[in-house]
Amino acid sequence: MGRIDQRVGRVSLEPLKGALKRIFGLSEFRSSQEQVIQHLVAGGSGLLIMPTGGGKSLCYQLPSQLLPGLTLVISPLIALMKDQVDALRAKGVEAEYINSSITRTHREQIQARLARGELKLLYVTPERFRKADFAASLKQNAISLLAVDEAHCISQWGSDFRPDYSRLGDLRAELGFPPTLALTATATPAVRADILAQLQLPTDTQQWITGIERDNLNLHVHDVVGLEEKVRSVVGLRHQTPGAAIVYVSLISTLENLARELSRLGVTFGKYHGQLPEGVRRKSQENFIRSADGLMLATPAFGLGVDKADIRLVIHGELPGSLEAYYQEVGRAGRDGAQAMAHLLFDPDDVSIQSDFIKWTTPDPGFIQAVANLLRTRRDEVLAEGVDYLRQQMNFFNSRDFRVETTLNLLERWEVLKWENRSLKNYQMEGEIPEEMLNQELHQRRLKSLQAGLLGMLQFAQSEECRLKIIYSHFGLTHPPECGRCDNCRKS
C-alpha cells in the first residue's frame, strides 16, 4: 500500500458512496477503490496495481462523473472498449470510444460531440493521437483526469512495450499535466518506476499495490512430455478439482490439438482464440461465465474483462512467455476467496515453441515494410488471394509462422491498414508506418525484453524454491519464507 500523499486534500466519502449507489448500483467499495477514488477526486495522481477483475475500471469511471471536465481513458484493448462503453451507457453515463473498429462517419460524429464538450468519458487507443482531427477536437476540452490502462505497455522493461505509449508523457505535457491514474494488473519495481518516469510523474507519486498477495492460490508445476501426457493431466486435474476451469495455451494449433483429443474422450468444453468468429467467441465466453463447472480452452486473450469469481482451476498447457503473463492468468482463479489450484504442465520442448512465438509475434522492421509494400503495389493479387498470397511472396510455408498475420494486425493498430471483418477482400492503405516501428534498435530492445521474460519463466518452472516466494520477489513484494501450499513447499 502506498503512503498518503499529503499534497492532496481529502474528499468526503458520502458523495462518493452516493454516486457509487446511484450510478453503479453498488453499496460498498472493494479493496483500495475508496482510497484511489478519494485521491483522484481531490486532484491527485497515482499508480494502481490491481489484478484484472479486481475493479480497476471503477477507479476512473466513478471520478469521471464527479469531476467537471473530460476523463480520457487510454487503452490498447479495442475489444473491451465497446463492452465497457455499452455497460456505462446502460447506467446513463455519457461515454464513447474511438478506435479503428468504428466507421469514419461514426468517428466524426463522436469527435463533433467531443469538440462541443458533450462527453464525460472517452476511451481511445494511444495510436489515436497521431490523428490531427482528433487532437483538434480534444483541445476543446478541459481534461479533469487522464487514465492510462495497461500502463505496463509504456515501460521499456515490460514484456508488452508499445512505442505509441512512450509518447504519453509528451501528450500529458501538451494537455497541461492533468491528474493521471496509471493502471495495470502486475508490474515489477523497475516497470513501476519506468511508468512514472515515462508519464512525467514525480517519483513519490501515490502508489496502490493490491490483490497480488493471494493466500488461496496453490501453485504447482508438473513435468510432462508430449500432447498425450498433457491430455491425461488435464483430465486428471479436472477430476481432482471440481468447478469452473481454464486451460491456457499459447498456440492456436496446440489448442485445436488438445480440443480434438479431449473431444475424443467425451470431455465437454468451450474454445476461445483469435481465429474464431467474434460471435462464436462471445457465445463461448457467455456460456462459461454462466456455468458452475465449465471448461474453457483458451489463448491468453481470454480472461481480460471476464468477471467470474468462482474459477477453481487454471491449467497452463504450454509455458507462458513471462512471469507477469503467468501470474495474471493464474490470478483469474479463486477471486471469490475460496481455495483455487494452478497447474503448469512443463514440457521442455515448449521453450523452443515460446522462442519461436517471440520471433513470430515480433516481425522485424524490414519484414513489416515488405508486407506493407506488397499491400500497396500488388493490390489486385492480394484482393484475389488474400493472406496466402502475402505468405507465398514472403516465402512462408510453415503454418505455425504467423509473422504475416501479426504484421497485418500491427498495420491495423497503427491505422495504416483498413479492412472489413479482418478480410483482405476489400482493404485500404492509409498513411505511413510510424517511424519508430521501423527502428531496428527499438526492435532489438523489444526482443531482448521478451527473451528475458521467457528466461524468468523457465527458471520459475525449474526452481525448487517456494513458488509464491519467487513470484513475490519478482514483483518486489515482501513475502513469508514459504507459502506451505505449492508443490515445492509440500516436498520439503
N, C-alpha and C positions, 0 to 999 in steps of 0.2 A: 504494500500500500504506500503510495507517495505521501509526502508531507503536505500539510495545509499551506497553501500559498497565501501569505499574509498581505500580499499586494491587492488581493481581490476580496471585496466585501461579500457578506453572506446574504442570501435571499431567503425570505420567509418560506417555510415549507408548505404552508397551507395552500397558496395559489398553485404550487406545483402539483400537489396531490389532487386539487380540484380539477386541473387540466388533465391529469392522468385518468381520472374517473370519467370526466365529461367527454373527452375525445377518444380515448383508447379503451374505455370500459374496464380499467384495471383499478384495484383498490390499494395495492401496495407496490413499492419499488422492489426490484431484485438486486442482490449483490451490491455493486458500487454505483448503481444508476442514480440514486438520490444525490450522492456527493458529486458525481460528474455533472449532473444537470444543474444543481445549485451553482456550481463553479462557472459553468458556461453562461447561464442566465445573468450572472453577476459580471460578465465581461471577461472571464479568464480563458486561457488556452490550456490544452493538455494532451497527453498521450494515453490512450486507453488500450490495454492488452486484455482481451476477453474472448473466450472461445466462441466459435460460431454456434448460434443458438442460445447464447447467454444473455442476449438483449442489448447488443451494441447499438442497433439502429434507433431504438427509443431515445438513446442519449443525445441524438441530434434532432430527431423528429419532434419530440416534445418542446425543446427550446425554440424550434422554428415557429411554433405557434404563439410563443410569448415574447419573442424579440421583435423589434419594429420593422426590420428590413428583410432581405432575402437570405435564406440559408441555402448555400451552394454545396452540393454533395458531389465529390469526385470519386468515381468508382470504375474499375475495369470490367465489372461483371454485367455485361449487357443483358443477359438473360434474366437476371434478378431485378433489374430496374423496373421492368413492366409489372412484375408481381408486387413489388413494394408500392409503386405508384397506384396501382389498382386498389390495393388494400387501404391506402391512405385516402383515396377519393371516396371509398365506401364509408369512411369515417367523417367525410365532409372537409377534408384537408385539401387546400389548393396546391396540388403537386403536379409536376410534369417531369418528363425526361426527354433528353435529346441524344440520340445516338444513330449509328448507321442503319439501324433496323427500320426506321420510320421514313415515310416518303418526304420528298422535298416540300410539297405543299403543307404537310403536317408540321414539318420543321419550321417553315416560315411563319405559320400561324402561332406556334409557341413562342418564337423569337419576337413576334409582334407584341404578344402579351407580356413578354419579359421586358421589352423596351418601354411598355406602358406602366411597368411596376406592379402588375397584377398577380404575380406569383409569390408565394411564401417559401416554397421548397422546390428546388430544381436539381435533378440528377443529370450528370454529364460524364463522359469519358474524358481522360486527360488529353486525348488527341483533339478534342473539340476546340481547344483554344488556338489551334492553328488557323481556324476559320475567321476571317476578318469580320464577316457579317455577325457571327455570334459575339465576338469581342465588342463590337459596336453596341449590340443590344444589351450586353451585360453592363456596360458603362453607365447606363441609365439608372442603375440600381445601387442602393446602399447595401453592402454585404454585411449583415449582422454576424454571420457565422460561416466559416469555411470548414467543411467536414471532409477529410481525406480518408476514404475507406481503403482497405487492403494496403495500408501505408507501408508495409514492408517492401512493396514494389518500388519505393523511392530509393531504397538503400542499395548501394553497390555491393554490400556484403550479404545481401539476401539472395536466395536462390531464384526469386521471381522478379529480378530487376527489370524495370521497363523504362527506357530512356525518356519517354514523354513525362513520366513522373518527376524526373530530375529538373524539369522546368518549373515545378510548382513553387519553389522558393521565390523565383523571379516574379511569377504570377502573383504570389501573395504580396510582394512589394508593390506591384502595379495596382493592386486593389486597395492599397493603403494599410497593409498589415492588419487585416481583420482578425478577431479572435478565431482561433483554429483548434479543431479537435482532430487528431490523427488516431485512426483505429486499425487494429489488426488482431488476429487471433493468437499468434505467437511471434515472439521476436527475442533474439539473443541480446545481451547488453550492447554489443557492437552495433547491431542493427538499430536498437532504440536510440543510441547516441547519434547515429547517422541520420535517422529520420528527423530528429530535432535540428541537426545542422543543415540538412538539405532544405527544410522548410523555413530556415532562418528564425527558429525559435530559440530562446535562451536555454542554456544547459540546465538551469534549475527549474524548467517548466514542470508543472504538476504532472505526475505520472500515477496511473492506477494499474496495478497488475492483479488480475483476479481470475479465478477459475482454473488456473494451470494446475494447482495442487488438487489432486483427485484421490481421496482416501478410499474410494470404492472401485478403483480401476486396477485390475490384475493383469500384468503384462507377462507374456510367455513367448519363447522362441523355440521352434521345432526344426530340426534338420531333416529335410526331405530331399528326395531325388526324383525328378520327373513328374509328369502330369498325373500318372496313376496314383502315386503316393499323396499328391495334393488332393485329389478327389476323395480318397479314403479318409484323409484328415478332415476335410470339410464335413463329410457325412458324420464322422465320429464326434467332432466338436459340436455339431448341431445337436446330436443326441445327448451330449453331456450338459449342454446349456440351452434349455428351452427358452423360447421367446423370439422377438424380432432380431434379425441378424443381417449384417452386410459382409460380403466378400469383395475386397478391393483387389483389382489387378491393374497393371499399367497399360498393357497392350490389349487392344480390342480382339486381336486374333487369339490371345490366351483366354480371354473371357468367353469367346464363342466355343473354343475347345472344351473349356470347363463346363459350359452350359450343355454341350452335346452329351458329355459323359454323365452329368447329373440327371439329365432328362432320360437317358437310357436306364438309369437306376430308379426312375419313377419319382425323383425329387421335384417338387414344385417350387418355382422361383420367378422373380421378375428380373428384367435386364435394363441397364441404363448405360448408354455410351453415345458418343457423338455421331455415329453413323446411322443411328435410328432416327426416324422422323420425329419432329418435335411433339406431335400429338401422342405418339407411342410412348415417348419418354415421360411425358406429363402423366399419362394414364398409369404407367408403371409406378411412378412416384406416388401418385394419389392412392393406389391400391396398397402400397407398402405402408404409408402413413396410417391408413385405416386398420391395417392388420395387426393383431396382437402377436403373431408368430411368423410373419412373412420373412422370406429370404430374398435379398437383393444382390445380384451380381453386378458390379459397377466399376467404372473407371473413376479416378479421383474427383472428377467434376461433380459426382453425386454427393449430396450432403450439404452443399452450400445453400443456406437458407431453408433447409429442411427442419421443421420443428417437430421432432418426435423424441420425447424424453425417455421412452421405455425400451430403447435398443439395448439388448443384453449381451450381444456378441459382435465383435468386429474381427474378421479374419483377413490378413493380408496374404493373398495367393502369390504375390510377387514382391520382391524387395522394393520398398518406396525409394524415391530419389534423395530424400533428406530426412533428418530427424524432425524438422519443422513439419514436413508433409505427414510423416508418420504420426506425430502426436496430435495434429489437427484431426486426422482421420480416426484414430482410436478414441479421441475425445468426444466423438459423436455417440459413444456408448455410455449408458448409465447417467444421463443428465438428470434423472429423477432421484439420484442419490442412492439407489439400490446397487448391489454388487453387479459388476459387469466384467466381462472377460475380453481380452485382446490377445490374439494369437498370430504370430508371424511365422509363415511357412518358408523357411530359408533354404533355397536351393542355390548352391554356389554358381550354377550356370546363369542365375538371374543377374549376377553382377555384370556380365558381358551384355546381357539384354539391356540393362539400365544404361550402360556406357553407350550402346548404340542409340538408345532412346534419347540421350542427351544430344548426340550428333544429329539425329533426325529432327528434333524439335528446335534446333538452333542452326538453321542454314546459314552459311557464310555469306558475306555481302555480295560476292561475285555471283553466287547462285541466285540470290534474290533478284539481282539486276538482270540476269539472263532470263529468268521466268517472266519478269515484267516486260522485257523487250519482245519476247515471243507473243505475249498477250497484245502488245501494240502493233507488231509488224506482221503477225501471222493470224490475223483475226478470223479469216474465213476457215482456216484449218482448225482453229480452236473451237469455233462455233460448231463445226461439223463433228469433231471427235472428242472435244472436252478435255478432261484431265488426262486421258490416255495419250492424247497427242503430246501434251507437255511432258509426261513421263518418258515417252519414247524419245523426244528431242533431247531430253536431259540424260539419256542413256540409263534410265532407271527401270530395271526389270525385277527387282526384289520387291515383292508386295508389302514387305514389312518396313521398307524405307519410304517414309511419307513426307520427305522434305518438300515435295511439290505442294502437297495439301497444306502443310504448315505455312509455306510462303503465300499461298492464296489467302489463308486466314490472316496473316500479317498485313498483306496489302489491303484487305477489307478493314482491319482495325485502324490502319493509318488513313483510311478513306481515299485510297488511290484506286481501289477496285470496287465497283458497284455491281452486284449480281443479284438476281431474283431467286429466292428459295435456294440459295447456295448452288446455283446451276450456272454453268458457262454457256448454256444455250442462248442466253441474252445477257451480255455484260457490257460495262463501260469502264474505261480507264480515265480517271480524273486526277489532275495534279501530279506532283512528283514525289518520289520516295524521300522521306526525311533524311537529311544528310548524315545525321548521326547513326542511322541504321545501315549506312554503307561504310561506316568507320570500322576498319579491321581491328584497331586497338580495343574498341568497345566490345567487339565480338569476342576477342580473346579473353577480356575480363569476365564476360558472361560465362564462357566455357569453364574457366577456372573456378568460378563460384559454384557452378553446378557439379563439377567434379569433386570439389571439396565437400559438398553436401552428401554426395554418394559415398565418399570415403568415411564420413562420420556415421552414416547409416550402417555401413559394413562393419565398422568397429563395434557399434552397438550390438549387432546381431551375433558377433563372435565373442563378446565380452563375457566374463564370469562374474562381473560386479552386479550389484543390485540394479535392476533395470531403471527403476524410478530415480535412483540416485544419479544415474547418468543423464537422464532427461533434465532433472532439476539443475544439475551443474551446467548443462548446455545452455539453459536459459538464465543462468546467473541467479538462481534462487537458493535460499537456504533449504536444507533437507535433513531428514533423520539419517543416522548411519546406514540403515537399511529399512526397506518397506515391510519385509516379512511376508509379502504376498506373491512376489514374482517367482518365476521358475528358479532363478539363481539363488534367491534367499531360501527357498524351500529345500534346495540341495544341501545348503550348509548347516 
